[in-house]
Amino acid sequence: MIFGMGLGFGGLIAFIAAAWVIYDVLKNNKNMPQNHKIIWIIAAVIGNVLTAVAYYFIVKKK
């Protein structure tokens, strides 16, 4: 149990995906409305990898 709760490699990937979305929303999207930032952060915490994929294709590919 490397990460405390037995999440293993999948847990690490989920954490990295959520951290990337949160970091990118807060640091690289200065023009994004505040309510969109809050929605993306909540989605990143709940959805992790799926949110990261959606964020990449919806926001980063613009």
Secondary structure, DSSP 8 states (H G I E B T S, - for coil): -TTSSS-HHHHHHHHHHHHHHHHHHHHH-TTS-HHHHHHHHHHHHHHTHHHHHHHIIIIIT-
